[in-house]
Amino acid sequence: MISGRWAAVWAGFALAVIGGAAQAASFDCGEGRRPVERSICADKTVSALDEQLDRAYREALAAAIDPPALARGQRVWLGQRDRCADAACLARAYRERISAIAAVPRAGWATYSNPRLAIAFDYLANRRVVACPASSGPACVMLVAPGMGRSDYLIEFKLVKGPLEAVAESEAGFALQGGRWMTTFGRFDPAPVERFSGPGWTGMRATVTCGVDDANGFHAAAGQCLWVVVSNGQRSVVADTQGLVGDDPATWRSVASLRFLP
C-alpha cells in the first residue's frame, strides 16, 4: 500500500495541471465553481485544450528528467492562467504551455541486470531499481520514482520458482473458475485475467480494485492494483503495483522488456 506522504506528493504533481479539480474538460464541469473553471467549460476550444494539456502533462511527468521541477513550473503556470479574463487569453495560455511541455527534457532508458536473480529489464532512467524490504524476501526488487519512501514503489518484481499457472494461483490469487482464469484478490467482483507474452516467456495479468492510504486516510476501493505473472516454464516473476501509480506506459515497457538470464 502506498504511503500517505508519497501519495500526497504524487497527487500534488498529477493534479497540478488542473488546479485541484478532477475530470472532463480535464475536470468535472458540473463541480467547477471558480471563474476560470467556468470559463474553460463554457468554451469548447479551451475545454479541448485543457484535456490535451492534461494528457501531455501526465505523460511528461512520468518521463521527465526532473518531475518535481515540472510540477513546480505547472503550478506557476496555473497562477498565470487564472489571471486570464477571456477565452482568447485562455486558449493562448494553453497552447503556449502545451508547446513548453513538449520541450521538457525526457529521461532516457537504462537496463537493469541482476545475475544473482537472473533477470534483466529496461527502465526509465529517472527511476531507480532498489531491493525490496526484508518482508518481501531476498529475491525481490522494486522500481521507484524520485521522492518515494522506503516501502513505496511503482512496481515490485519478485522471483518465484515454478511454472506460470501454479505461481499465478499461489502468489497472485488467480484462479480457474468455470474454465476461465479470474482474480480472487481485490475488492468487489472478480476480474478476468488476460494472457500475454514477451521475450522467452508467457504471462498472465489483471487489474483489481484495491485500497490505498493517502494523506486523508485509508480508502477501501480508491486504487487500481496491477498483478502480473510471467514465466519461462521453470522460474516466474510476480509483479504488482500499489494502487495509485505504476499502471503507466513506462512501467508497462519495463514489464514487457523483462528477460530471464541463463
Secondary structure, DSSP 8 states (H G I E B T S, - for coil): ---HHHHHHHHHHHHGGGTT--SSSSS-TTT--SHHHHHHHH-HHHHHHHHHHHHHHHHHHHHBS-HHHHHHHHHHHHHHHTT--SHHHHHHHHHHHHHHHHTS-B--EEEEEETTTTEEEEEETTSEEEE--GGG-SSEEEEE-TT--TT--SEEEEEEES-HHHHHHHHS-EEEETTEEEE-SSBSS--B-EEEEETTEEEEEEEEEEEEEETTEEEEEEEEEEEEEEESSSEEEEEE--SSS--SHHHHHHHHT-EE--
